[in-house]
Amino acid sequence: MFSKTFGSAVHGVDARTITIEVNVTQGLDFYMSGLPDSAVKESQHRVESSLKSLGYFMPRNKVVVNLAPADIRKEGSAYDLPIALSILQASGQLKIQNLESYMIMGELSLDGLLRPIRGVLPIAIQSRREGFKGFILPAQNAAEAAIVNNLEIIGVKSLSEAIDFFTGQIVIEPLQVDTREIFQREINQHDTDFKDVQGQENIKRAMEIAAAGGHNVIMIGPPGAGKTMLAKRLGTILPPLTLNEALETTKIHSVAGRLLNHASLMTTRPFRSPHHTISDVALVGGGGNPQPGEISLAHNGVLFLDELPEFKRTVLEVMRQPMEERRVTISRAKVSIDFPANFMLVASMNPCPCGFYNHPEKECVCGPGVVQRYLSKVSGPLLDRIDLHMEVVPVTFDEMIARRKSESSSDIRLRVVEARKLQSERFKNFPDIYCNAMMPAQMVKEICTIQESGITMLRTAMERLGLSARAYDRILKVSRTIADLSGAKNIETIHLAEAINYRSLDREGWAG
């Protein structure tokens, strides 16, 4: 007898429907076709054990399982549940009328219980797009899939429960999730706040500019100056995620299996902080079955690279193209996958190996040329792509014990949101551009016009600092953001001067 169910394969951040066909005929042995990997092939043993634990049996005839289309490689253990149900139907142990109306996915344990799977959200989106009645999946993943409306989400805890649902012995109400209510309730929940930061007013100002324009940032200063603390609070002043951004971000984390247990929707911007021992593939994504890397997991959020010179040179260089294109393309012999990578880069570093070069009190013990060699670990092309360079000076004792109330993140965010509104209006005819940092070079010339006095100032800065054409564009973009924060229609000299001041690492002789 023949039976058919439907599952799904995730490629990149999108899903593709897979037809699971089972045919039980005269003969012997178990065959699986359709480019299954080892995990899929091993489903035979998990399915057989699960069936026996429930009093069913694995047919002793010839069983052929085909995963179509056969030219797409199938990976993972999530095909266990549809294969088990198809075998029961094809062997005559069950008679199910509406098996083909549902998308079915789930990994079986040996006793028939279901384990959670990854990539549920893109599968649910694809199921709704193709007109399936519902989606049968492990109960642990149900809240995540329920974000998608107009699709029945049936969470089951075991193979037995799935069988009882299809045979009508039990009724499982589809899980309903009010996505907008969850989004509005959790959108402003943060564990950190800028009001906890004493001093560092100039760095807070630079962080505000970075958040308002979506600019990349590098902080350089001695150990304990507060670089990491400031970086972790950047997300609290970024504009709240829109619902579309939240869905897009959740989709990427779902594919990577990084959603927290029972989480349904990511409501705050991601903050990713990989260790400096990370590999190229882990940072940008890849693998045999390409998975998103850290730069994609930071999509719509912040990627924080602490101790930047300690990262391998090759790791840092592979970021250059994604920083410009805001996506990363993983190419293999048979497939090419695009992962979104629209992130804000925040980097921090010590000025030298001992950490105390330019320290106001402590003396640097590094030898001649050591500071320059240390800084040169970060390439010029990468620094060119970072808009704001900031020197972080240690907080004084008086500032630490001061009882002066610092400005809260919510107050700073109000100004950031107002600046972003101006940019949204400015770029309303360009759907792929929504902040100043994303302007292409041609648009910079049209939008970031400066006065004659500003041209003179910028020419002097370019000649003295030896800036590149890319750095020139970055200065103009930052100037435009500073003008937006002040509500100015045009870029004035004071805005340009502040933007030039944020090119610390371009100053001649900075490293001695």
N, C-alpha and C positions, 0 to 999 in steps of 0.2 A: 504493500500500500504506500501511497504517496502523501506527504504533508508539507506544508509551507508556512513559515513564519518570517517575520521581518526584524532585523537588527540594524546596527549602524556602525560605520567606521569613521573615526575622526581623523581628518587630515588638515594640519595647520589648526585654525580656529573654526573650521567648518566641518559639517558632518555629511556623510553620503550613505544613503540607505543600502543595506545589504540584505539580499533575499537568502534565507536559510532553507534549503530544500533537503528533505530526508525521504529516502526510498528504502523500504524494507522488502526484500524479495528472497527467493529461494537461493540458498548458497551459504557460505560461511564468511566470517571475518568482518571487520569494521574498516571502512574506507572514508577518508576525508579529503576533499578536493577544494580548489579555489584559493590557492596560495596562503594556507594557514601557517602561522609561525608555531614555535614549539609550545607556547602557552595555549594556543587554540587546539593543537593536536592532543594535548594532555587532558582536554575536557572530557575525553572518553572515560577516563578513570574517575573523575569527579562526578560525572553524570551517572555512571553505573553504580557507584557507591551511594549516591543520593537516592536513586530509584529503589535500591534494595532496602534502604533504611525506612522507606515509606510503604514497603510491601509490594512494590512493582518489580519488574524484571527488565534487564537489558535483552533485547531479542537475540536469539542464537542463530538467526538467519544472517543473510548478507545485508549489512546496513551501510548505505552510502549517504554521506552528508556533503552537500555542495554549497559553498558560499559564493554567491554570484553578486556582481560580476567577477569572473574568475581571474581577471588580469590585475586586480587590486589586492595588494598584500593585506591580510587580516592579522591583527596583533592583539594580544591581551586575552584575559579570561572572561570578559563580559558576555561572551556568546554562550556560556554554559546554560543559562535558563531557557533561551529560545530553542537550543538544540534538544534539551531534555523534554520540553513540551512537544516538540515536533516528533521525537521518537515515540513518545506515548501515543500520540495521534496516529502516526503511521503504522505502529504495531497493533492498533486496535484496542489498546488498553483504555483509551479515553475517546470520547466523541464530543468534540468542541466545534460549535457552529461559527463562532466569531473570532477565531484565533488570528485570522489575517487582518482584522480590523485594528490591531494594536501593534505599536512598536514595543519590543520586549528586549530587555537587557538585564544582565545580572550574573555575578560570579557565585558559584555554588561551593559550599564547604562539603565535607564528606558526609555530614549528617543531614544535608538538605537545607541548611540555613543559608541565607544570602548575605554576601559581603558587599560593601559599597564599591562603586566603580568611579572612574573619572570621565570627564567630558560630557556630563549629563546635560548641561544647558544647551550647547550647540545641537545635541541630538534632539532635544525637545523642540527647539526652533525648527529644525528640519522636518520633524514629524508633523508639526502643525502646517508647515508649508505644503507638505505632500498629502494632506487631508486625512491623516490617521485619526481614528476616534479617540484614542488615548495612548498612554505610555505606561507600560508595566515595568517597574524597576525596584531596586532595594529601598526599603523604607527610609534608610539613612540618607538617601539622595533625593527623597521626594520634595523636600522644601526648596531645594535648588531648582528642580524642574518646574515647580509650581509657579515660578515667576512668569512662565509663558501662559498666557490666557487662551481661551477657546480650545483647550486640550485637556482631556481627563487624565489627571496624574494619579495613578494607582500604586501606592507604596505597599510592598509585601515583604514580610520578614523571612519567608521560607518558600521552598518549592511546593510544599503541602498547601500553603495559603494561596499560592498562585493557581494551583489545580482546583481548589475549592471555589475560587472566584470564577474561573472559567466554566466550571460545571454547575454553577448556580447554587452551591451549598451555603455560601456566605455572600453577603453584600458588602462591598468596600466603597465607602463614599469617596469620591475624588477629593484630593486635598486642594483647598482653596487658600490662596495667599493674596493679601491685599498689598501688591507691590508698592504702590504709591504711599500707603500708610507706613509701611516699614521704612521706606526711603526717607520720608519726612521726619519720622521719629528718631532715626539714627544718624542723620546726615551731619549733624554738628557735634557728634560725640568724639572728644579727643582726650587723651590721657596727659598731654603736655600743654603748656601755655607760655607765651612770652613774658607774662607778668612775673614768672619765677626767675627771670634772668636779671641779675643786678649789673648795672653798667652796660658796656658794649653798645652804646647808643648808635655809633656810626655803623656797626655791623648790622644792627636791627634795621637801620635805614636802607642799607644795601639789600638786605633780605626782602624788605618791602618792595623795592624796585624790581628785584628778580621775580617775585611772585606776581607783580602787576603786569610784567611784560613777558613772562615765561622764559626768562633768561637763565643761562647756565652760570654757575658760580664756582669759584675756587677760593678757599680760605687758607692762608699760610700764617703760621704762628707757632710759638713754643708749646710744649706739652702742658696740658692743664689750663690753657687760655680760654677754653669753652667752645672750641670748634664743633665738636660732636654734639654738644648740648644745643647749640644754635641750629645746626643742620636738622636735628630731629624735630624742631619746632616749626620748620618751614611749612610743612603740610597744614599746620593749623591756621595759616593766613592765606593759603591758596583758595581761590573761589570754590564753593561747594561743587561736587560732581553734579552734572545734569543726569537725568534718568537714563538717557541714551548712553552717556559715558559710563555710568554705573553698570549697565548691562554689558557693554563692550568689555569693560575691565573684568567683570565676573566671568565672562566667557573664556577669557585667556587663563584665569586662575583655575577654572573648572577643567580645562584641557590638561593643565599641568598637574592637576590633583592637589592644589594648594589651598582650596577652600577649607575653612574651619568646619568641624563637625556640626551638622544641622544648620549651617549658614545657608541663607538663600540668596542674599544680594550684598555685594560690596558697596557700602554707602560712604566710605571715606577714601580719599586718594591713597594709593599704595605707597609705602616707603620701603624700598629695598636697600639693604646694606650688606652686600657680599663681602666675604673675607678676601684679603689680598692674595691668597693662594688659589683663587678661582681660575679655572681653565678658560680657553677661548670659547669652547663649545658651551660651557655652562653659562657664560656671560651673554653671548649673542644667540644661543639656541643651536639645535642640530641633533645629531645622533642618527642611528639607523632608521628609526621612525621619528622624524624631526619633531622636537618638542620646543616650546618657547623657553628662551633663556631669561636671565635677570633683566635685561633691558626691555623685554616684552612684558615681563611681570610688573615692571615699573611704569607701564603704559598709563598715561593720564595721571601720573604721580611723580615721585622723586626717586632717583637712583643716587645713593650716597656712597662714594668711594673714599673710605678713610685711609690715611697713609698712602696717598696716590703713588709716590715713587716706588713703593714696595711691590706694586702690581707688575707682573711681567710686561715687558715692552710690547710683545705681540698682542697681549690681551687688550691693552689700551688702544693700540692702533686699529684693531678691528672695529672699534666704536666710531671711528671717524665718519665713515659713510652713513651708518644709521642715524648719527646725530644730524646730518644734513638732510637726509631723505625722510627721516622719521618713520622708517620701516626697515626691516631686515629680511633679505631674501635668502632662504636656505635651498641650495641647488644640489640635487643628487642625479644619478644617471637617469632615473626614470621619473623623477618628480621634482618640481620646483614649488616651494611654499613661501608665501609672504606672511610674516608676523608683524603686527603693528608695534612701533617702538617710539611713540611720541612721549618722551620723558624729559624732565628737568634734571640735568646733571649737577650734583653738588659734590665737590671734591674738597678734601682737606689734606694738608701736608705740613710737616715740620720744615723749617728753612734749611736745616742741615742735619747730618747724622746724629749729632749730640742734641740738637733741638733748640739751641740757645743763641743762634746767630741773630743779631739785631735785638737781643733781649735788653730791656732797660736796666736790669740789675745784674743778671748772671753773665758770666763770660763764656764765650764760645771756645771750645778746645780743639776744634777741627783745624787741620793743617792747611797750608796754602793750596788753593785750587780745589779743595774737597767740597766746599759749598757749591761751587759752580758745577762740578761733576754730579753732585747730588741733584741739583735742580735740572740738569740736562737729561735726567732719566725720563722726564716728561717732555715729549717732543714739542717743537714749536707749532706744527700744524694742529696738534690737539689743543694747545693753549690758545691758538687763534680762534678756535670754536667755542671758547669759554668767554662770555661777555664781561663778567665782573670778577676782577682780581682784588682780593681784600686781605690786608694785613691785620691779623688779630693780635692785639696787645693784651697781656695779662691784666686782669682786674685788680685794682689796688685794694688794700685792706679797708680803707675808708669806704670804698664803694660796696664792698661785701657786707659791711655791718650797717650800711645806711638803711634807714627805714623808709626811704622814699619809694612810693608806689610806682611800679613800672607799668607801662601801657600793656593792656591785655591783647591777646591774639584776636579776639572778636572786634576790638576797636581798629586794629590795623587792617583786619580783613575787610571792614567796611570801605576803607579807602581803596584797597586793592580791587574790590568788586566794582566800585565806581569807575576806576580806570579801565577795567576790562569791558565795561558797558560802552565806553567811548570807542574802544577798539572793535567791539562787535558791530557797532554802527559803521565804523570806517571800512570794515572788511565784509559787510553784509552781502556783497555781490561775489565774494570769493569763499565758497563753502569749505575749502580745505585750509583756510587761514583764519585764525580767530585771536591771535595775539601778535604783538610787535615782533617777537623773536622769530616768527615764522615767515616774515616778509622776504620774498626773493629780492635779488639785487636790483632788478629793474624797478620794482615797487618802492624800494628805499629811495631811489633818486626822485621819484614823483612825490612821495609823502614826506620824507624827512628833509625838507628844504631849510636852509639856514641863512641867516643874515650875513652881510659882508664882513662884519666884525667877527662873527663866528667862523667864517671861512679862514680868516687870517689866523685865528687861534688854532684851528684844526690843522692848518698847514704847518705851523710851528711845531705842534705836537707830533705830527707825522714825521717831520724831518729829524727832530731830536730823539724820538723814541725808535725810529726806524720801523714804523708799523707797516703791516701788509695791507693789501686792498681789502682782505676779509676783516681785519681789525678795524679798518675805517668804517665798513658797513656796520660792525658791531657797535661802535661808538655812536653812530647815528641812530641805531635802533634803541639803545639805552637812553639817549637824549630824548627821543620821542616818548619813551615810557615815563621819564621824569617829568616831561611837560604834561603828560596825561594825568599824572598824580597831582600836579598843581593846578589842573584845569585850564592850562594855557592852550590856545589854538595853535600857536607857532612855537618852534624850538628857539629859545632865547639863549644868549651867551652863557647865562648862569647854568642852564640845563646842560649845555655842552661841556662847560668846565667841570661839572660834577661827574659827567660820564667819562671824561678823559682821566679824572682822578682814580677811576676804578680800573686802571690798566697798570697796576703795581708791578707786575712781573715783566712789563715791557720797558721799565725805566732803566736806562743805561747805568751800569755800575751797581745795580741793586744787590748783586751777589758778590760785590767786592772786585 
